[in-house]
Amino acid sequence: MLKRVLVVEDEQTIAELIQNLLETEGFEVVAARNGQEALDRLPNQPIDLILSDIMMPYMDGWQLCNYLQDHPAYRHIKLILMSAAKPDKPNNGCEYTAFIEKPFALEQLLEIIMQYTYD
């Protein structure tokens, strides 16, 4: 079954790079530029995993994570956060699946995504 990943990233170059990588590997990719756009896309299609930057305008990755946790319809979705800045607290009150530090190797990113979409 085709896995659908929601990529939430405000840097267009990074978003396109990730999208191309995932589509090459057989994933269906839905893109959003911030947490609010991500939430707007969630009711329209089932999502297997969310890959989200933390530092974004309008709604950042922590706010998105907290929203997902607070809504039973979305709580089951695995969330991988990514950022150049390491979290100052282990989880900032957010229960995420994994954290990947930027910059990252595409192979490393793909390995983590595969681990959590086909477990």
Residue frames relative to the residue before (quaternion, step in Angstrom):
aa qw qx qy qz dx dy dz
M 1.0000 0.0000 0.0000 0.0000 0.00 0.00 0.00
L 0.4998 -0.6605 0.4792 0.2904 3.55 -0.97 0.91
K 0.2702 -0.7606 0.5709 0.1498 3.56 -0.87 0.97
R 0.2356 -0.7786 0.5711 0.1099 3.56 -0.97 0.91
V 0.1006 -0.7930 0.6009 -0.0010 3.54 -0.78 1.17
L 0.2420 -0.7339 0.6195 0.1383 3.54 -0.98 0.94
V 0.1347 -0.7895 0.5976 0.0391 3.57 -0.58 1.20
V 0.0801 -0.7992 0.5956 -0.0118 3.56 -0.60 1.22
E 0.2761 0.7518 -0.5276 0.2833 3.55 -0.19 1.33
D 0.3279 -0.7801 0.5053 0.1693 3.58 -0.75 1.08
E 0.6229 0.4977 -0.3480 0.4931 3.61 1.22 -0.30
Q 0.3992 -0.7737 0.4370 0.2259 3.58 -0.27 1.27
T 0.6375 0.5388 -0.3357 0.4367 3.60 0.95 -0.83
I 0.6695 0.4825 -0.2928 0.4829 3.58 0.93 -0.90
A 0.6400 0.5320 -0.3233 0.4504 3.58 0.94 -0.88
E 0.6790 0.4846 -0.2932 0.4670 3.60 0.90 -0.89
L 0.6196 0.5440 -0.3342 0.4565 3.58 1.02 -0.78
I 0.6771 0.4775 -0.2829 0.4831 3.58 0.89 -0.97
Q 0.6503 0.5236 -0.3221 0.4463 3.58 0.91 -0.90
N 0.6589 0.5064 -0.3089 0.4626 3.60 0.90 -0.89
L 0.6367 0.5329 -0.3196 0.4567 3.57 0.97 -0.89
L 0.7149 0.4633 -0.2644 0.4520 3.56 0.77 -1.05
E 0.6540 0.5042 -0.3251 0.4607 3.59 0.95 -0.79
T 0.6079 0.5464 -0.3410 0.4643 3.59 1.10 -0.70
E 0.7096 0.4384 -0.2418 0.4957 3.57 1.11 -0.74
G 0.6388 -0.5886 0.3102 0.3864 3.60 1.25 0.20
F 0.4958 0.6344 -0.4459 0.3911 3.58 1.21 0.28
E 0.3461 -0.6484 0.6189 0.2770 3.52 -1.29 0.41
V 0.1515 -0.8168 0.5548 0.0464 3.58 -0.78 1.02
V 0.1253 -0.7268 0.6727 0.0594 3.50 -1.10 0.94
A 0.1873 -0.8159 0.5412 0.0796 3.60 -0.80 0.97
A 0.0018 0.7590 -0.6510 0.0066 3.53 -1.24 0.68
R 0.4140 -0.7377 0.4841 0.2234 3.59 -1.06 0.74
N 0.7897 0.0397 -0.0345 0.6112 3.60 1.26 -0.19
G 0.7335 -0.4455 0.2948 0.4203 3.54 -1.31 0.18
Q 0.6429 0.5267 -0.3330 0.4454 3.57 0.98 -0.76
E 0.6399 0.5015 -0.3229 0.4845 3.59 0.98 -0.80
A 0.6137 0.5473 -0.3455 0.4522 3.58 1.02 -0.75
L 0.6722 0.4901 -0.2999 0.4669 3.58 0.87 -0.92
D 0.6228 0.5450 -0.3373 0.4486 3.58 1.07 -0.70
R 0.7004 0.4728 -0.2649 0.4645 3.60 1.10 -0.66
L 0.5572 0.6670 -0.3787 0.3181 3.60 1.10 -0.61
P 0.6970 0.4735 -0.3247 0.4296 3.67 0.75 -0.79
N 0.6587 0.5710 -0.2985 0.3885 3.60 1.15 -0.52
Q 0.8145 0.0376 0.0087 0.5789 3.59 1.15 -0.44
P 0.5048 -0.6335 0.4730 0.3466 3.59 -1.05 0.61
I 0.1671 -0.7746 0.6071 0.0593 3.55 -1.00 0.92
D 0.3254 -0.7598 0.5339 0.1781 3.59 -0.90 0.94
L 0.8005 -0.0097 0.0586 0.5964 3.58 1.07 -0.74
I 0.1947 -0.7473 0.6233 0.1228 3.56 -1.15 0.70
L 0.1185 -0.7456 0.6539 0.0489 3.54 -0.95 1.01
S 0.0687 0.8477 -0.5149 0.1077 3.57 -0.31 1.23
D 0.4454 -0.6212 0.5825 0.2765 3.47 -1.18 0.79
I 0.4382 -0.6792 0.5086 0.2966 3.60 -1.18 0.35
M 0.7766 0.3248 -0.1790 0.5093 3.58 0.76 -1.03
M 0.2516 0.7438 -0.5686 0.2453 3.56 -0.31 1.37
P 0.5480 -0.6030 0.4539 0.3606 3.59 -1.21 0.38
Y 0.7961 0.3474 -0.2707 0.4150 3.55 -1.42 0.30
M 0.7501 -0.1889 0.1504 0.6157 3.58 0.68 -1.09
D 0.2669 -0.7954 0.5236 0.1485 3.58 -0.54 1.17
G 0.7405 -0.4357 0.2926 0.4199 3.54 -1.33 0.10
W 0.6285 0.5226 -0.3447 0.4617 3.62 1.04 -0.68
Q 0.6578 0.5010 -0.3112 0.4684 3.58 0.94 -0.87
L 0.6264 0.5262 -0.3280 0.4724 3.56 1.03 -0.80
C 0.6475 0.5282 -0.3078 0.4551 3.58 0.92 -0.92
N 0.6771 0.4878 -0.2933 0.4664 3.58 0.86 -0.94
Y 0.6202 0.5315 -0.3385 0.4671 3.59 1.03 -0.75
L 0.6613 0.5109 -0.3099 0.4535 3.58 0.87 -0.95
Q 0.6543 0.5220 -0.3012 0.4568 3.59 0.98 -0.88
D 0.7134 0.4763 -0.2514 0.4484 3.56 1.01 -0.84
H 0.7227 0.3926 -0.2344 0.5182 3.61 1.24 -0.23
P 0.4361 -0.7501 0.4365 0.2379 3.57 -0.36 1.27
A 0.6239 0.5598 -0.3488 0.4193 3.61 1.03 -0.65
Y 0.7713 0.3432 -0.1689 0.5087 3.60 1.18 -0.56
R 0.4575 0.7357 -0.4168 0.2751 3.57 1.26 -0.32
H 0.6604 0.5374 -0.3004 0.4299 3.61 1.09 -0.68
I 0.5656 0.6232 -0.3905 0.3732 3.62 1.17 -0.44
K 0.3992 -0.7082 0.5286 0.2443 3.57 -0.83 0.99
L 0.1457 -0.7985 0.5835 0.0266 3.55 -0.99 0.96
I 0.0763 -0.7584 0.6467 0.0272 3.53 -0.82 1.08
L 0.1906 -0.7850 0.5832 0.0857 3.56 -0.72 1.11
M 0.0589 -0.7840 0.6170 0.0337 3.55 -1.15 0.65
S 0.1565 0.7755 -0.5965 0.1352 3.54 -1.08 0.80
A 0.5079 -0.6117 0.5107 0.3272 3.53 -1.28 0.46
A 0.6972 0.4102 -0.2499 0.5321 3.58 1.21 -0.52
K 0.3938 -0.7002 0.5399 0.2514 3.56 -0.79 1.00
P 0.5655 -0.5995 0.4309 0.3676 3.60 -1.04 0.71
D 0.4423 -0.7015 0.4905 0.2676 3.58 -0.93 0.89
K 0.7179 0.2187 -0.1773 0.6368 3.56 1.26 -0.39
P 0.6668 -0.5281 0.3149 0.4211 3.59 -1.05 0.55
N 0.8456 0.0072 0.0040 0.5337 3.60 0.87 -0.77
N 0.3614 -0.7584 0.4769 0.2583 3.62 1.25 0.07
G 0.6808 -0.4834 0.2856 0.4704 3.58 1.09 0.67
C 0.6166 0.5546 -0.3107 0.4645 3.55 1.31 0.05
E 0.2597 -0.7540 0.5842 0.1512 3.57 -0.92 0.90
Y 0.0754 0.8050 -0.5815 0.0898 3.56 -0.07 1.28
T 0.5988 -0.6089 0.4078 0.3231 3.54 -1.27 0.50
A 0.7868 -0.1148 0.1239 0.5936 3.57 0.93 -0.94
F 0.2237 -0.7397 0.6174 0.1469 3.54 -1.33 0.38
I 0.0621 -0.7833 0.6179 0.0273 3.55 -0.96 0.87
E 0.3422 -0.7638 0.5196 0.1719 3.53 -0.81 1.06
K 0.3328 -0.7152 0.5833 0.1939 3.55 -1.02 0.90
P 0.5570 -0.2258 -0.7985 0.0337 1.57 -1.96 1.47
F 0.1803 -0.7770 0.5965 0.0895 3.54 -1.18 0.61
A 0.4923 -0.6031 0.5257 0.3429 3.53 -1.28 0.37
L 0.5558 -0.6273 0.4258 0.3409 3.58 -0.95 0.82
E 0.6161 0.5481 -0.3457 0.4478 3.58 1.07 -0.72
Q 0.6364 0.5255 -0.3160 0.4679 3.58 1.04 -0.82
L 0.6495 0.5132 -0.3098 0.4677 3.58 0.93 -0.91
L 0.6728 0.5023 -0.2957 0.4555 3.56 0.86 -0.96
E 0.6291 0.5405 -0.3321 0.4493 3.57 0.98 -0.82
I 0.6687 0.4891 -0.2971 0.4747 3.60 0.92 -0.88
I 0.6518 0.5057 -0.3191 0.4664 3.59 0.91 -0.87
M 0.6551 0.5080 -0.3158 0.4616 3.60 0.90 -0.87
Q 0.6231 0.5589 -0.3374 0.4307 3.57 1.01 -0.83
Y 0.7853 0.3519 -0.1758 0.4781 3.58 0.89 -0.87
T 0.6656 0.4624 -0.3408 0.4765 3.62 1.17 -0.04
Y 0.7698 0.2781 -0.1627 0.5510 3.58 1.19 -0.40
D 0.3625 0.7416 -0.4983 0.2650 3.59 0.93 0.81
